[in-house]
Amino acid sequence: MIGKTTKLIERIQRLKRDKNAVILAHYYQVPEIQDVADFVGDSLGLSQNALNTNASIIVFAGVHFMAETAKILNPNKKVLIPDLMAGCSLADSCPADKFASFKKMNPDHLVISYINCSAAVKTMSDVICTSSNAITIVESFPKEQKLIFAPDKNLGRYINAKTGRNMLLWDGSCEVHDMIKVEAVIKMKADNPDALLIAHPECKAIILELADYIGSTTGLLNFTEKNSATKFIVATETGILHQMKKTSPYKEFLIVPSDSTCSCNDCPYMKMNTIEKLYNCLKTEIPEITLPEDVIEMAKKPIMRMLELSV
């Protein structure tokens, strides 16, 4: 299997050169995809790199809304995704038609949408945010401005608490973070009193209250690298451990399990992408992400606003 993977990686590297392609991979991808990627990051970093790339082809090893964002930012480039069915439970929790009705019922509210949403929802947004810049984005609005925050209620609740806002929250969540059990966290903290608990703000409020540090995926990675502690309990998706172990090889990382029978907390959609699918999509240049021109034009405005505020 190792030999097969090595050969596939060599072929991928050759295809990248021949086709002037770039591979962008999210931290939640499997290790071999992270290692072959030209850039590995969270949603903000990936968006910035998608905007700035000179490549002719973008291969987005992530989930569908991420590849859509790359296409919105690069309408004249070919954007590929290894598995077209790699969706997102959080994006799926906010159907565009229902969100349109929700927005219509609150006409005096402006909309801040978390990047984990469909292109259709982005077209109804005034600005996009990621977990890295959400507080900055929210605080760019006057205190008196009424705001809708969608689709993640956990992140929205956390931002409300940090900023003193009272944003109207869409009732959505990420299944990977939302199903982390407080009982599991408490037990891990009791069993590992020398460990720091770090958590992504998509986790439930009760988990965040127990955390020693709360941050975006990149924030969590940077914290483990710079903090003097040598053991961390990690409340987010398993994929980030690969980068944590690379940057801090002598530290110990314990992932909070998703249930009583599993020691992992994998996003099933992120893990739909494999090194074989990555090779095949670069070779055949399918599946390709396509969007209507009007959707691209409307969705690009709130994304660009986010990037302008994130300099």
C-alpha positions, 0 to 999 in steps of 0.5 A, spaced: 500 500 500 505 504 501 508 503 494 502 504 491 501 511 495 508 513 493 507 511 486 500 515 486 504 521 489 509 521 484 504 521 478 500 527 482 506 531 482 508 530 475 501 532 473 501 538 477 507 540 473 504 538 466 498 542 467 500 548 471 495 545 477 495 547 484 492 542 490 489 546 496 487 541 502 484 542 508 487 540 515 481 535 515 484 531 509 487 524 510 495 525 511 497 523 504 493 528 501 495 534 506 503 532 504 502 532 497 498 539 497 501 545 495 498 549 501 494 546 507 490 550 511 483 552 514 477 556 510 480 563 510 487 561 508 485 556 503 480 562 500 486 567 500 490 562 496 485 560 491 484 568 490 492 569 489 494 562 485 497 563 478 495 556 476 491 554 471 487 548 474 485 548 482 484 541 485 480 543 492 481 537 496 476 539 501 468 539 501 463 542 496 462 549 499 470 550 499 471 548 492 465 552 490 468 558 494 475 557 489 470 557 483 467 564 485 474 567 486 476 564 480 471 564 475 475 563 469 479 557 472 478 550 472 476 548 479 476 540 481 474 536 487 476 529 488 469 527 490 463 531 488 459 528 493 464 530 499 458 535 502 458 538 509 453 537 514 453 544 516 452 547 509 446 542 509 443 544 515 441 551 511 437 550 505 437 556 501 430 556 500 428 556 507 434 561 509 431 566 504 424 565 507 428 566 514 431 573 511 425 575 508 422 575 515 427 579 518 428 585 513 432 590 517 437 585 519 444 584 515 447 577 514 453 575 516 454 567 513 459 563 515 463 560 509 461 553 511 454 554 507 452 553 499 454 558 494 446 560 494 446 562 501 452 566 500 448 570 494 444 572 500 449 574 505 452 581 506 459 578 508 462 572 509 466 570 515 471 564 517 472 562 525 479 565 524 476 572 523 469 572 525 469 576 531 473 581 527 467 581 521 462 582 526 465 588 530 466 591 523 458 593 524 456 598 528 453 595 535 446 598 533 446 594 527 441 588 527 445 582 524 443 575 522 448 569 523 448 563 519 448 557 519 452 555 525 449 556 532 454 554 536 459 559 533 454 564 533 453 563 540 460 564 542 461 570 538 455 573 541 458 572 548 465 574 546 462 581 543 456 582 547 452 582 541 445 579 540 445 576 533 439 572 530 442 565 529 440 560 524 439 553 527 444 549 524 451 546 526 456 541 524 455 534 526 462 533 527 463 538 533 456 538 535 456 531 537 462 531 542 460 529 548 461 533 555 462 527 559 467 524 554 471 531 555 470 531 562 473 524 563 479 525 558 481 532 563 480 527 569 484 522 566 490 527 563 490 533 568 497 535 565 493 536 558 490 543 556 483 542 552 483 546 546 476 546 542 474 549 535 468 554 536 463 550 533 463 545 539 457 546 544 457 552 549 458 547 555 465 544 551 467 551 550 466 553 557 471 547 559 476 549 554 483 552 556 483 555 549 478 556 543 480 557 536 480 556 529 483 550 526 489 554 524 489 557 531 489 551 535 495 549 531 499 555 532 497 554 540 500 547 540 506 549 537 507 555 541 505 553 548 509 550 553 505 545 555 506 538 552 500 534 552 493 537 549 486 534 549 483 536 542 476 537 541 475 538 533 476 533 527 482 528 527 485 531 521 488 536 524 493 532 528 497 530 522 499 537 522 500 538 530 504 532 530 509 535 524 510 541 528 510 539 535 513 532 534 515 531 541 508 533 544 502 528 545 495 530 542 489 526 544 483 527 540 476 527 543 472 521 541 465 522 537 462 516 541 463 511 546 466 506 541 470 510 537 477 513 538 476 518 532 472 524 530 472 524 523 468 528 518 465 523 513 465 528 508 472 530 508 474 523 508 471 521 502 477 524 498 482 519 497 489 519 494 486 515 488 481 520 487 485 526 487 490 522 482 484 521 478 481 527 478 487 531 476 488 526 470 481 526 467 480 533 470 473 531 473 469 532 477 469 539 475 465 545 479 461 549 475 456 555 477 451 560 474 455 566 472 449 570 476 451 566 482 458 567 482 457 575 481 453 575 487 456 570 491 463 574 490 461 580 493 461 578 500 467 573 500 471 579 497 468 583 503 471 578 508 478 578 504 478 586 505 477 585 512 482 580 513 488 583 511 
